[in-house]
Amino acid sequence: MSLLVDSSPPQFIVNDTNSSTFYQPIHANSTDPQSRVIGELYQDIILDASGNNRVGTHQGFAFNFGNSSALYNSNDILFFGNAGELNLIDTYILSGSGDFEKFSGGYTLEWKTVSDNPYIAEISLFESNVTNEDQTVLDELAFRITSEGGAYTPIVGEEGQIGQVFQNPVFQHGDQIGINQGYSFLFPDDPHISDTLGYTALELVMGNRQFLFDDGNQMTVLNTLVVEASGPYSKFIGTDLNQKIIEADPNFMADITLTAAVDADDEEQIELYTPTEGTYDFKITSDGGYYAAINNPEGGQIGERFQNPVFSSTGERVGTNQGYGFNFPLVEYTRAIAQGNRIFYLDGGTLNVFNGIIAGATGKYRAFKGGRFSEKIVSYNPVFESEITLVLPASNSKSDSNDQAKEKSDKGGSEETDLSIEEDEMTKDEGVGEDKASSSRIFVLSPMIGLVLALLCFA
């Protein structure tokens, strides 16, 4: 029976009173248990609106901010078993499957906390109704953010600073119009990204951020990709945020530019990537790459950061895969799945992957936006290797038999689960960031991003 037949909008209850619940604080300094808690990993059960029947599991991780209307930036998945899943960045539903597919591109507009101890919250789902684009807005907008009057906390690991949590005022024409808040992780310089592929990256930073404007509108950015926005900012959905650092010390200051999407005719001039029939699309390897665990103060691993060379199925180096993720116990309703955030900087385009969803795709890979990502580990030791297959979104017509074969082999089912389980084990070795979480505090579900994110602008 569908979970969506009895309520409109659908309503569910999340609580942490079950043995399968999980909570892990994230400290600013993983070597100091007394350092500030800047976030959390969480896992709770989902009940139907009556509160009597368990229907799923909610998993996620979040970073917190104490002085804004959106207290958290988070990454969440709501697992409903055979009924489907929801992937959320903040309150934005990036992707839904099964019975919940119609909520893709929508919101969990209400997340009402009923009790803090035990944690109980009521959530309501709403379908997307994007009619608020303001066509009078210019095709380009500019803002300035500054650390003065804001807040900044470095995220520190055993090797030093590995990321940051930040909140900054946003100015336009000298007037404050909102705040920019988020978190991000740092990675070593990769000459292949900058020198070979030509992407400009003064400092490689990945993450998520929210722009919360005083007029009630907002914008959510995954890495540099605008995945969601309201009001006059909605025309920039699907474009990349360009940030230029004006000053780093003593006060951070950066200019941000948003430019409306390029004309479809211009993009169509770029030849689409054509998969090779009967094989994978990419192979990643730990050889020549980078891997670092994210630990808690007790020394236990809770996540990872990684950066790997990417090769085509014919063995040609075509890019670099970079990402981070967090780890969660496998419980009822959940499945082993690579979760977190990763970017593929590729010859001819990029892929932004949120959990297993291709949130953004550029250049010759643009047809895969909204599709899925399948990964199979073929070796752990002495060198980690995995094979990656891109799956087109269901909405795309498959004129190519290769695409049809790919979708058939990777659509749901046990085969995908097997690949995901292998992927889950990868966190113990080299390679893929993961994250399986849910809530156990006052969340409104959110994303992750970086302050110095200035730099993943395209050349």
Buried (B, 14 or more C-beta within 10 A) or exposed (E): EEBBEEEEBBBBBBBBEBEBBBBBBBBBBBEEEEBEEBBBBBBBBBBBBEEEEBBBBBBBBBBBBEEEEBBBBBBBBBBBBEBBBBBBBBBBBBBBBBBBEEBBBBBBEBBEBEEEEEBBBBBBBBBBEEEEBEEEBEEEBEBBBBBEEBBEBBBBBEEEEBBBBBBBBBBBEEEEBBBBBBBBBBBEEBEBBBEBBEBBBBBBBBBBBBBBBEEEBBBBBBBBBBBBBBBBBBBBBBBBBBBBBEEBEEEBBBBBBBBBBEEEEEEEEBEBBEBEEEEBBBBBBBEEBBBBBBBBBEEEBBBBBBBBBBBBBEEEEBBBBBBBBBBBBEBEBBBBBBBBBBBBBBBBBBBBBBBBBBBBBBBBBBBBBBBBBBBBBEBBEEEBBBBBBBBBBEEBEBEBEBBEBBBEEBEEEEBBEEBBBBBBEBBEBBBBBBBBBBBBBBBBBBBBBBBBBBBBBBE
